[in-house]
């Protein structure tokens, strides 16, 4: 994921009171901390959650590495996501994200951003894990999130069959409303309009999570040697 918009602009757009020290991020990876916006009693607040949901009932937090995404079609059926879908929804502010497409012997990375380069929001679910059931409670609960996905739109389909749910700004309050009926929320879990997004290829720099600068998202027109791209380049959605 990418989030490099200045903190004051993120604060203005998402309407939370905190002015956090958000550093530009160009290569956010699963299991890393990410900013998220959730609704509390006095309104929206920005928090930092680990990417990879750990359900409240989990025995081991390592399950989070397998729950970085949640299929929107089955949120109300999967025990890992049902309670979070009912009670703990959040917005994940981003400027863009990456996807990888198999091209011959390598996987070509692509950056996906809005055509107007404005920030946007993924639909997210969050959880608070206090430790394994029957064991001592953690001194500080572990708070985590997952990103809800849906079928890809026409822009993303050549890269992958899935994409994150991108919520329209007019639906942010509804997604965060704890009283919103689940069938109504289901209606938000749809592909983004085709005209919203654009993609471009990026270089292999993005494949290393230690690289976290603007060069990760820079357009890349010349194909690198096959051995510059690892066989296990990630597929996030």
NUVOPA-986052 format. One record per residue: x negated, y negated, z of N, C-alpha, C in turn; residue in three letters. Coordinates in nm, 3 decimals, decimal comma. Layout:
<atoms>
<atom <X Y Z> <X Y Z> <X Y Z> ALA>,
...
</atoms>
This chain:
<atoms>
<atom <-0,084 0,119 0,000> <0,000 0,000 0,000> <-0,088 -0,125 0,000> UNK>,
<atom <-0,028 -0,235 -0,041> <-0,094 -0,364 -0,045> <-0,010 -0,463 0,035> UNK>,
<atom <-0,074 -0,540 0,123> <-0,010 -0,654 0,187> <-0,117 -0,760 0,211> UNK>,
<atom <-0,124 -0,857 0,119> <-0,225 -0,962 0,128> <-0,164 -1,101 0,137> UNK>,
<atom <-0,032 -1,112 0,136> <0,035 -1,241 0,152> <-0,001 -1,300 0,288> UNK>,
<atom <-0,029 -1,431 0,295> <-0,062 -1,492 0,425> <0,046 -1,468 0,530> UNK>,
<atom <0,002 -1,455 0,655> <0,093 -1,420 0,764> <0,209 -1,519 0,777> UNK>,
<atom <0,183 -1,648 0,759> <0,289 -1,747 0,774> <0,399 -1,728 0,671> UNK>,
<atom <0,362 -1,686 0,550> <0,462 -1,663 0,447> <0,541 -1,536 0,475> UNK>,
<atom <0,474 -1,433 0,526> <0,545 -1,310 0,564> <0,643 -1,341 0,677> UNK>,
<atom <0,598 -1,422 0,773> <0,685 -1,462 0,884> <0,808 -1,536 0,833> UNK>,
<atom <0,788 -1,631 0,741> <0,900 -1,709 0,689> <0,998 -1,621 0,613> UNK>,
<atom <0,946 -1,532 0,530> <1,031 -1,450 0,445> <1,113 -1,350 0,526> UNK>,
<atom <1,050 -1,290 0,628> <1,117 -1,182 0,701> <1,184 -1,230 0,830> UNK>,
<atom <1,160 -1,355 0,869> <1,237 -1,415 0,976> <1,211 -1,360 1,114> UNK>,
<atom <1,085 -1,340 1,149> <1,051 -1,298 1,286> <0,971 -1,411 1,353> UNK>,
<atom <0,972 -1,420 1,487> <0,908 -1,533 1,555> <0,757 -1,523 1,567> UNK>,
<atom <0,704 -1,403 1,563> <0,559 -1,387 1,582> <0,482 -1,444 1,463> UNK>,
<atom <0,366 -1,503 1,489> <0,274 -1,538 1,382> <0,150 -1,451 1,401> UNK>,
<atom <0,151 -1,333 1,345> <0,046 -1,235 1,373> <-0,081 -1,265 1,296> UNK>,
<atom <-0,186 -1,203 1,340> <-0,315 -1,214 1,272> <-0,323 -1,103 1,167> UNK>,
<atom <-0,246 -1,119 1,059> <-0,243 -1,018 0,954> <-0,361 -1,038 0,860> UNK>,
<atom <-0,450 -0,941 0,855> <-0,560 -0,947 0,762> <-0,516 -0,892 0,626> UNK>,
<atom <-0,564 -0,950 0,517> <-0,527 -0,896 0,385> <-0,567 -0,749 0,374> UNK>,
<atom <-0,473 -0,667 0,329> <-0,498 -0,526 0,310> <-0,467 -0,489 0,165> UNK>,
<atom <-0,560 -0,419 0,102> <-0,546 -0,383 -0,038> <-0,545 -0,233 -0,060> UNK>,
<atom <-0,558 -0,156 0,049> <-0,566 -0,011 0,032> <-0,523 0,058 0,161> UNK>,
<atom <-0,401 0,029 0,204> <-0,349 0,090 0,327> <-0,316 0,236 0,298> UNK>,
<atom <-0,363 0,326 0,383> <-0,348 0,469 0,361> <-0,263 0,532 0,470> UNK>,
<atom <-0,202 0,647 0,443> <-0,128 0,719 0,547> <-0,213 0,742 0,670> UNK>,
<atom <-0,148 0,744 0,784> <-0,200 0,758 0,920> <-0,263 0,628 0,972> UNK>,
<atom <-0,272 0,524 0,890> <-0,323 0,396 0,936> <-0,209 0,311 0,993> UNK>,
<atom <-0,241 0,211 1,076> <-0,137 0,120 1,126> <-0,089 0,027 1,016> UNK>,
<atom <0,042 0,003 1,014> <0,101 -0,087 0,914> <0,201 -0,180 0,984> UNK>,
<atom <0,217 -0,302 0,934> <0,319 -0,391 0,989> <0,458 -0,344 0,949> UNK>,
<atom <0,552 -0,363 1,039> <0,692 -0,331 1,011> <0,780 -0,430 1,085> UNK>,
<atom <0,898 -0,452 1,032> <0,995 -0,543 1,093> <1,114 -0,461 1,139> UNK>,
<atom <1,148 -0,476 1,266> <1,264 -0,404 1,318> <1,351 -0,500 1,398> UNK>,
<atom <1,474 -0,461 1,418> <1,569 -0,545 1,492> <1,571 -0,505 1,638> UNK>,
<atom <1,558 -0,604 1,725> <1,572 -0,584 1,869> <1,688 -0,670 1,917> UNK>,
<atom <1,713 -0,673 2,048> <1,832 -0,741 2,098> <1,835 -0,889 2,062> UNK>,
<atom <1,718 -0,951 2,054> <1,713 -1,094 2,025> <1,674 -1,125 1,881> UNK>,
<atom <1,686 -1,026 1,792> <1,659 -1,052 1,652> <1,546 -0,970 1,595> UNK>,
<atom <1,496 -1,011 1,479> <1,389 -0,938 1,413> <1,254 -0,964 1,481> UNK>,
<atom <1,171 -0,860 1,482> <1,035 -0,874 1,535> <0,939 -0,793 1,449> UNK>,
<atom <0,818 -0,844 1,439> <0,713 -0,772 1,367> <0,637 -0,684 1,465> UNK>,
<atom <0,616 -0,559 1,429> <0,542 -0,465 1,512> <0,442 -0,392 1,423> UNK>,
<atom <0,350 -0,324 1,486> <0,254 -0,241 1,413> <0,282 -0,094 1,446> UNK>,
<atom <0,305 -0,014 1,342> <0,339 0,126 1,359> <0,243 0,211 1,277> UNK>,
<atom <0,217 0,332 1,322> <0,130 0,422 1,246> <0,210 0,488 1,135> UNK>,
<atom <0,153 0,491 1,017> <0,222 0,548 0,900> <0,215 0,701 0,904> UNK>,
<atom <0,329 0,763 0,926> <0,342 0,908 0,939> <0,428 0,938 1,060> UNK>,
<atom <0,556 0,967 1,037> <0,653 0,975 1,146> <0,627 1,094 1,238> UNK>,
<atom <0,625 1,068 1,366> <0,619 1,173 1,468> <0,755 1,174 1,539> UNK>,
<atom <0,842 1,274 1,511> <0,975 1,277 1,574> <0,963 1,280 1,726> UNK>,
<atom <1,063 1,227 1,793> <1,060 1,219 1,940> <1,048 1,357 2,004> UNK>,
<atom <1,093 1,462 1,932> <1,093 1,596 1,989> <0,967 1,676 1,953> UNK>,
<atom <0,874 1,617 1,882> <0,756 1,691 1,833> <0,668 1,738 1,948> UNK>,
<atom <0,607 1,853 1,929> <0,510 1,904 2,027> <0,370 1,849 2,003> UNK>,
<atom <0,343 1,810 1,880> <0,208 1,768 1,843> <0,219 1,651 1,746> UNK>,
<atom <0,145 1,542 1,770> <0,156 1,425 1,682> <0,097 1,448 1,543> UNK>,
<atom <0,025 1,557 1,523> <-0,033 1,582 1,391> <0,074 1,602 1,284> UNK>,
<atom <0,199 1,628 1,324> <0,307 1,643 1,227> <0,325 1,517 1,144> UNK>,
<atom <0,284 1,403 1,199> <0,302 1,277 1,129> <0,232 1,271 0,995> UNK>,
<atom <0,120 1,340 0,980> <0,047 1,339 0,853> <0,129 1,401 0,741> UNK>,
<atom <0,229 1,484 0,776> <0,314 1,548 0,674> <0,445 1,474 0,653> UNK>,
<atom <0,467 1,369 0,731> <0,595 1,298 0,725> <0,573 1,150 0,692> UNK>,
<atom <0,491 1,124 0,591> <0,468 0,985 0,552> <0,584 0,932 0,468> UNK>,
<atom <0,659 1,022 0,406> <0,775 0,986 0,326> <0,896 1,067 0,369> UNK>,
<atom <1,014 1,014 0,342> <1,139 1,082 0,374> <1,233 1,069 0,255> UNK>,
<atom <1,279 1,181 0,202> <1,370 1,177 0,087> <1,504 1,117 0,129> UNK>,
<atom <1,543 1,010 0,060> <1,667 0,943 0,096> <1,789 1,031 0,085> UNK>,
<atom <1,788 1,129 -0,007> <1,903 1,214 -0,029> <1,933 1,307 0,088> UNK>,
<atom <1,833 1,331 0,174> <1,851 1,430 0,281> <1,825 1,373 0,421> UNK>,
<atom <1,827 1,241 0,436> <1,799 1,183 0,567> <1,896 1,232 0,674> UNK>,
<atom <2,022 1,249 0,637> <2,123 1,289 0,735> <2,125 1,439 0,760> UNK>,
<atom <2,036 1,513 0,692> <2,032 1,658 0,708> <1,906 1,707 0,778> UNK>,
<atom <1,797 1,636 0,766> <1,669 1,682 0,818> <1,652 1,641 0,965> UNK>,
<atom <1,625 1,738 1,053> <1,606 1,704 1,194> <1,493 1,603 1,218> UNK>,
<atom <1,394 1,602 1,130> <1,282 1,510 1,148> <1,324 1,364 1,134> UNK>,
<atom <1,431 1,340 1,058> <1,466 1,203 1,022> <1,604 1,158 1,070> UNK>,
<atom <1,691 1,251 1,108> <1,831 1,218 1,133> <1,847 1,111 1,241> UNK>,
<atom <1,785 1,128 1,356> <1,803 1,032 1,465> <1,744 0,896 1,429> UNK>,
<atom <1,632 0,896 1,360> <1,574 0,769 1,318> <1,664 0,700 1,216> UNK>,
<atom <1,723 0,777 1,126> <1,814 0,719 1,027> <1,935 0,657 1,098> UNK>,
<atom <1,982 0,720 1,201> <2,098 0,669 1,273> <2,066 0,543 1,354> UNK>,
<atom <1,948 0,541 1,415> <1,924 0,441 1,519> <1,798 0,356 1,502> UNK>,
<atom <1,702 0,400 1,420> <1,572 0,332 1,420> <1,525 0,309 1,276> UNK>,
<atom <1,583 0,207 1,215> <1,546 0,171 1,079> <1,461 0,044 1,081> UNK>,
<atom <1,374 0,030 0,983> <1,286 -0,085 0,979> <1,259 -0,126 0,835> UNK>,
<atom <1,201 -0,243 0,819> <1,152 -0,292 0,691> <1,001 -0,283 0,690> UNK>,
<atom <0,944 -0,243 0,579> <0,799 -0,237 0,565> <0,758 -0,340 0,461> UNK>,
<atom <0,703 -0,455 0,504> <0,665 -0,559 0,408> <0,543 -0,517 0,326> UNK>,
<atom <0,550 -0,537 0,195> <0,438 -0,502 0,108> <0,431 -0,602 -0,008> UNK>,
<atom <0,314 -0,609 -0,068> <0,296 -0,680 -0,195> <0,291 -0,583 -0,312> UNK>,
<atom <0,270 -0,456 -0,283> <0,261 -0,357 -0,388> <0,220 -0,223 -0,332> UNK>,
<atom <0,207 -0,125 -0,420> <0,165 0,008 -0,379> <0,099 0,077 -0,497> UNK>,
<atom <0,050 0,198 -0,474> <-0,023 0,273 -0,577> <0,046 0,406 -0,605> UNK>,
<atom <0,029 0,452 -0,726> <0,068 0,587 -0,762> <-0,037 0,642 -0,857> UNK>,
<atom <-0,047 0,776 -0,863> <-0,147 0,842 -0,945> <-0,079 0,932 -1,046> UNK>,
<atom <-0,132 0,931 -1,167> <-0,078 1,011 -1,276> <-0,187 1,100 -1,332> UNK>,
<atom <-0,156 1,228 -1,350> <-0,253 1,320 -1,408> <-0,274 1,284 -1,555> UNK>,
<atom <-0,399 1,260 -1,591> <-0,435 1,231 -1,730> <-0,557 1,316 -1,765> UNK>,
<atom <-0,531 1,427 -1,830> <-0,640 1,519 -1,861> <-0,695 1,581 -1,734> UNK>,
<atom <-0,825 1,570 -1,713> <-0,890 1,632 -1,598> <-0,893 1,541 -1,475> UNK>,
<atom <-0,835 1,425 -1,485> <-0,842 1,334 -1,372> <-0,704 1,277 -1,342> UNK>,
<atom <-0,694 1,206 -1,231> <-0,572 1,136 -1,195> <-0,599 0,986 -1,204> UNK>,
<atom <-0,525 0,921 -1,288> <-0,539 0,777 -1,307> <-0,453 0,703 -1,206> UNK>,
<atom <-0,513 0,612 -1,131> <-0,438 0,532 -1,036> <-0,373 0,412 -1,102> UNK>,
<atom <-0,254 0,377 -1,051> <-0,181 0,260 -1,100> <-0,137 0,176 -0,981> UNK>,
<atom <-0,149 0,046 -0,995> <-0,091 -0,047 -0,898> <0,047 -0,086 -0,946> UNK>,
<atom <0,142 -0,091 -0,852> <0,280 -0,129 -0,883> <0,314 -0,251 -0,800> UNK>,
<atom <0,356 -0,359 -0,867> <0,388 -0,483 -0,797> <0,510 -0,546 -0,863> UNK>,
<atom <0,571 -0,641 -0,792> <0,678 -0,718 -0,855> <0,621 -0,801 -0,970> UNK>,
<atom <0,702 -0,823 -1,070> <0,657 -0,902 -1,183> <0,621 -1,045 -1,141> UNK>,
<atom <0,693 -1,098 -1,040> <0,666 -1,233 -0,994> <0,564 -1,238 -0,881> UNK>,
<atom <0,510 -1,121 -0,843> <0,407 -1,107 -0,739> <0,457 -1,145 -0,599> UNK>,
<atom <0,586 -1,155 -0,579> <0,641 -1,186 -0,447> <0,636 -1,062 -0,358> UNK>,
<atom <0,626 -1,081 -0,226> <0,635 -0,967 -0,134> <0,775 -0,905 -0,140> UNK>,
<atom <0,785 -0,780 -0,098> <0,914 -0,712 -0,093> <0,913 -0,616 0,025> UNK>,
<atom <1,019 -0,539 0,040> <1,033 -0,454 0,159> <1,074 -0,314 0,121> UNK>,
<atom <1,000 -0,215 0,174> <1,043 -0,076 0,167> <1,144 -0,050 0,279> UNK>,
<atom <1,233 0,044 0,255> <1,317 0,096 0,362> <1,235 0,195 0,445> UNK>,
<atom <1,229 0,171 0,575> <1,152 0,258 0,663> <1,235 0,308 0,780> UNK>,
<atom <1,188 0,416 0,841> <1,242 0,469 0,966> <1,128 0,473 1,066> UNK>,
<atom <1,158 0,447 1,192> <1,053 0,452 1,292> <1,094 0,539 1,411> UNK>,
<atom <0,993 0,585 1,483> <1,015 0,669 1,600> <0,917 0,632 1,711> UNK>,
<atom <0,957 0,666 1,833> <0,872 0,647 1,951> <0,851 0,784 2,015> UNK>,
<atom <0,724 0,826 2,024> <0,690 0,958 2,079> <0,623 0,938 2,214> UNK>,
<atom <0,680 1,001 2,317> <0,628 0,986 2,454> <0,542 1,102 2,499> UNK>,
<atom <0,516 1,197 2,409> <0,438 1,314 2,445> <0,522 1,439 2,430> UNK>,
<atom <0,459 1,557 2,435> <0,534 1,681 2,418> <0,635 1,703 2,531> UNK>,
<atom <0,748 1,763 2,494> <0,853 1,789 2,591> <0,801 1,877 2,704> UNK>,
<atom <0,828 1,835 2,827> <0,784 1,911 2,943> <0,646 1,875 2,991> UNK>,
<atom <0,574 1,795 2,914> <0,441 1,753 2,952> <0,441 1,612 3,010> UNK>,
<atom <0,327 1,564 3,055> <0,320 1,429 3,109> <0,344 1,325 3,000> UNK>,
<atom <0,412 1,219 3,036> <0,439 1,112 2,940> <0,310 1,037 2,908> UNK>,
<atom <0,299 0,990 2,786> <0,184 0,911 2,746> <0,183 0,777 2,819> UNK>,
<atom <0,066 0,725 2,847> <0,055 0,593 2,909> <0,116 0,486 2,818> UNK>,
<atom <0,094 0,502 2,687> <0,154 0,413 2,589> <0,220 0,500 2,481> UNK>,
<atom <0,350 0,488 2,462> <0,416 0,570 2,359> <0,354 0,546 2,221> UNK>,
<atom <0,357 0,650 2,139> <0,308 0,641 2,002> <0,426 0,605 1,913> UNK>,
<atom <0,415 0,492 1,843> <0,522 0,448 1,754> <0,476 0,464 1,610> UNK>,
<atom <0,560 0,528 1,529> <0,523 0,566 1,394> <0,637 0,535 1,298> UNK>,
<atom <0,608 0,542 1,169> <0,712 0,520 1,069> <0,694 0,611 0,949> UNK>,
<atom <0,801 0,621 0,872> <0,798 0,687 0,743> <0,868 0,597 0,643> UNK>,
<atom <0,836 0,614 0,515> <0,894 0,534 0,409> <0,995 0,618 0,332> UNK>,
<atom <1,113 0,564 0,315> <1,222 0,636 0,248> <1,200 0,630 0,096> UNK>,
<atom <1,221 0,742 0,029> <1,202 0,748 -0,116> <1,330 0,787 -0,187> UNK>,
<atom <1,331 0,760 -0,318> <1,443 0,795 -0,404> <1,388 0,834 -0,540> UNK>,
<atom <1,476 0,861 -0,634> <1,430 0,895 -0,769> <1,366 0,773 -0,834> UNK>,
<atom <1,269 0,796 -0,919> <1,197 0,686 -0,984> <1,285 0,616 -1,087> UNK>,
<atom <1,263 0,486 -1,103> <1,330 0,413 -1,211> <1,252 0,434 -1,341> UNK>,
<atom <1,295 0,369 -1,448> <1,233 0,392 -1,579> <1,089 0,346 -1,584> UNK>,
<atom <1,053 0,245 -1,503> <0,916 0,195 -1,502> <0,822 0,294 -1,435> UNK>,
<atom <0,868 0,354 -1,326> <0,783 0,444 -1,247> <0,787 0,589 -1,294> UNK>,
<atom <0,891 0,628 -1,364> <0,908 0,769 -1,400> <0,791 0,825 -1,480> UNK>,
<atom <0,725 0,749 -1,569> <0,608 0,806 -1,638> <0,493 0,840 -1,543> UNK>,
<atom <0,494 0,783 -1,422> <0,387 0,809 -1,325> <0,426 0,919 -1,227> UNK>,
<atom <0,551 0,916 -1,181> <0,594 1,010 -1,076> <0,746 1,014 -1,074> UNK>,
<atom <0,801 1,125 -1,028> <0,947 1,139 -1,026> <1,012 1,069 -0,908> UNK>,
<atom <0,931 1,025 -0,808> <0,984 0,960 -0,690> <0,925 0,819 -0,678> UNK>,
<atom <0,994 0,735 -0,600> <0,943 0,602 -0,569> <0,998 0,560 -0,433> UNK>,
<atom <0,933 0,466 -0,366> <0,989 0,417 -0,240> <1,116 0,337 -0,264> UNK>,
<atom <1,207 0,342 -0,168> <1,327 0,259 -0,175> <1,287 0,115 -0,146> UNK>,
<atom <1,314 0,028 -0,242> <1,287 -0,115 -0,229> <1,419 -0,185 -0,204> UNK>,
<atom <1,433 -0,242 -0,086> <1,559 -0,304 -0,047> <1,567 -0,447 -0,098> UNK>,
<atom <1,679 -0,484 -0,155> <1,703 -0,622 -0,191> <1,712 -0,706 -0,063> UNK>,
<atom <1,662 -0,828 -0,071> <1,661 -0,914 0,048> <1,801 -0,932 0,107> UNK>,
<atom <1,902 -0,929 0,023> <2,039 -0,945 0,072> <2,086 -0,824 0,152> UNK>,
<atom <2,013 -0,714 0,147> <2,050 -0,592 0,221> <1,964 -0,569 0,345> UNK>,
<atom <1,870 -0,658 0,373> <1,782 -0,636 0,487> <1,860 -0,631 0,618> UNK>,
<atom <1,951 -0,725 0,639> <2,028 -0,726 0,763> <2,110 -0,599 0,778> UNK>,
<atom <2,169 -0,554 0,670> <2,250 -0,432 0,676> <2,163 -0,312 0,713> UNK>,
<atom <2,046 -0,299 0,653> <1,959 -0,187 0,684> <1,916 -0,187 0,831> UNK>,
<atom <1,897 -0,305 0,887> <1,852 -0,315 1,026> <1,966 -0,309 1,128> UNK>,
<atom <2,089 -0,319 1,082> <2,204 -0,324 1,172> <2,228 -0,186 1,234> UNK>,
<atom <2,215 -0,173 1,366> <2,233 -0,041 1,429> <2,376 0,010 1,418> UNK>,
<atom <2,471 -0,077 1,387> <2,610 -0,035 1,377> <2,651 -0,001 1,234> UNK>,
<atom <2,560 -0,013 1,140> <2,596 0,013 1,000> <2,631 0,160 0,980> UNK>,
<atom <2,742 0,190 0,914> <2,780 0,330 0,889> <2,679 0,396 0,795> UNK>,
<atom <2,646 0,520 0,823> <2,547 0,590 0,740> <2,591 0,602 0,594> UNK>,
<atom <2,719 0,627 0,563> <2,758 0,632 0,422> <2,732 0,500 0,349> UNK>,
<atom <2,746 0,388 0,420> <2,717 0,259 0,358> <2,568 0,245 0,333> UNK>,
<atom <2,487 0,288 0,427> <2,342 0,282 0,411> <2,295 0,373 0,297> UNK>,
<atom <2,363 0,485 0,280> <2,328 0,574 0,169> <2,334 0,500 0,036> UNK>,
<atom <2,425 0,405 0,026> <2,439 0,331 -0,098> <2,321 0,241 -0,130> UNK>,
<atom <2,237 0,214 -0,031> <2,118 0,132 -0,053> <2,000 0,213 -0,103> UNK>,
<atom <2,009 0,344 -0,094> <1,894 0,430 -0,123> <1,893 0,467 -0,271> UNK>,
<atom <1,859 0,370 -0,353> <1,865 0,385 -0,498> <1,738 0,328 -0,560> UNK>,
<atom <1,709 0,363 -0,684> <1,590 0,309 -0,750> <1,598 0,157 -0,766> UNK>,
<atom <1,482 0,094 -0,765> <1,477 -0,051 -0,788> <1,513 -0,081 -0,933> UNK>,
<atom <1,568 -0,199 -0,959> <1,597 -0,236 -1,098> <1,472 -0,229 -1,185> UNK>,
<atom <1,487 -0,185 -1,307> <1,372 -0,169 -1,395> <1,298 -0,300 -1,418> UNK>,
<atom <1,369 -0,411 -1,418> <1,307 -0,540 -1,448> <1,226 -0,595 -1,331> UNK>,
<atom <1,235 -0,532 -1,212> <1,169 -0,588 -1,094> <1,019 -0,566 -1,093> UNK>,
<atom <0,975 -0,449 -1,140> <0,837 -0,405 -1,118> <0,759 -0,394 -1,248> UNK>,
<atom <0,627 -0,400 -1,233> <0,537 -0,370 -1,343> <0,420 -0,290 -1,289> UNK>,
<atom <0,351 -0,219 -1,377> <0,238 -0,136 -1,336> <0,116 -0,167 -1,421> UNK>,
<atom <-0,001 -0,140 -1,365> <-0,123 -0,145 -1,446> <-0,224 -0,047 -1,387> UNK>,
<atom <-0,310 0,010 -1,472> <-0,411 0,104 -1,422> <-0,515 0,032 -1,337> UNK>,
<atom <-0,567 0,104 -1,240> <-0,674 0,052 -1,154> <-0,793 0,148 -1,158> UNK>,
<atom <-0,906 0,101 -1,112> <-1,026 0,183 -1,113> <-1,032 0,280 -0,997> UNK>,
<atom <-1,132 0,368 -0,994> <-1,143 0,472 -0,891> <-1,176 0,418 -0,753> UNK>,
<atom <-1,206 0,290 -0,742> <-1,238 0,233 -0,611> <-1,127 0,256 -0,509> UNK>,
<atom <-1,002 0,256 -0,555> <-0,889 0,270 -0,464> <-0,882 0,410 -0,403> UNK>,
<atom <-0,951 0,507 -0,462> <-0,943 0,644 -0,410> <-1,018 0,665 -0,279> UNK>,
<atom <-1,099 0,570 -0,240> <-1,175 0,579 -0,115> <-1,114 0,482 -0,015> UNK>,
<atom <-1,060 0,534 0,096> <-0,990 0,448 0,191> <-1,084 0,349 0,259> UNK>,
<atom <-1,215 0,371 0,249> <-1,310 0,275 0,306> <-1,316 0,147 0,224> UNK>,
<atom <-1,269 0,155 0,100> <-1,262 0,036 0,015> <-1,129 -0,034 0,039> UNK>,
<atom <-1,133 -0,159 0,078> <-1,011 -0,231 0,112> <-1,028 -0,378 0,075> UNK>,
<atom <-1,032 -0,405 -0,053> <-1,047 -0,542 -0,101> <-0,969 -0,557 -0,231> UNK>,
<atom <-0,964 -0,679 -0,281> <-0,881 -0,709 -0,397> <-0,919 -0,629 -0,520> UNK>,
<atom <-1,047 -0,586 -0,526> <-1,091 -0,508 -0,642> <-1,016 -0,376 -0,655> UNK>,
<atom <-0,961 -0,325 -0,544> <-0,885 -0,199 -0,550> <-0,765 -0,211 -0,643> UNK>,
<atom <-0,705 -0,328 -0,649> <-0,583 -0,348 -0,727> <-0,608 -0,416 -0,861> UNK>,
<atom <-0,733 -0,443 -0,892> <-0,764 -0,515 -1,016> <-0,731 -0,429 -1,138> UNK>,
<atom <-0,678 -0,489 -1,244> <-0,652 -0,413 -1,367> <-0,780 -0,348 -1,419> UNK>,
<atom <-0,766 -0,228 -1,470> <-0,881 -0,149 -1,514> <-0,847 -0,089 -1,649> UNK>,
<atom <-0,913 -0,138 -1,752> <-0,877 -0,098 -1,888> <-0,963 0,012 -1,946> UNK>,
<atom <-1,086 0,026 -1,896> <-1,178 0,124 -1,952> <-1,180 0,248 -1,864> UNK>,
<atom <-1,149 0,362 -1,921> <-1,145 0,486 -1,844> <-1,284 0,521 -1,794> UNK>,
<atom <-1,300 0,555 -1,664> <-1,429 0,595 -1,611> <-1,459 0,739 -1,649> UNK>,
<atom <-1,581 0,784 -1,624> <-1,611 0,925 -1,646> <-1,520 1,013 -1,561> UNK>,
<atom <-1,492 1,134 -1,610> <-1,402 1,223 -1,536> <-1,449 1,247 -1,394> UNK>,
<atom <-1,581 1,256 -1,373> <-1,628 1,289 -1,238> <-1,618 1,170 -1,143> UNK>,
<atom <-1,574 1,053 -1,193> <-1,553 0,939 -1,103> <-1,420 0,949 -1,031> UNK>,
<atom <-1,334 1,040 -1,074> <-1,201 1,055 -1,015> <-1,193 1,190 -0,945> UNK>,
<atom <-1,174 1,192 -0,814> <-1,163 1,320 -0,745> <-1,038 1,396 -0,785> UNK>,
<atom <-1,046 1,528 -0,781> <-0,930 1,611 -0,815> <-0,816 1,595 -0,715> UNK>,
<atom <-0,850 1,552 -0,592> <-0,748 1,542 -0,489> <-0,703 1,398 -0,469> UNK>,
<atom <-0,715 1,314 -0,573> <-0,662 1,178 -0,562> <-0,518 1,185 -0,513> UNK>,
<atom <-0,480 1,096 -0,418> <-0,351 1,113 -0,351> <-0,232 1,081 -0,438> UNK>,
<atom <-0,122 1,143 -0,405> <0,008 1,106 -0,458> <0,096 1,073 -0,339> UNK>,
<atom <0,133 0,946 -0,324> <0,199 0,903 -0,202> <0,350 0,921 -0,207> UNK>,
<atom <0,410 0,912 -0,326> <0,554 0,918 -0,334> <0,600 1,024 -0,431> UNK>,
</atoms>
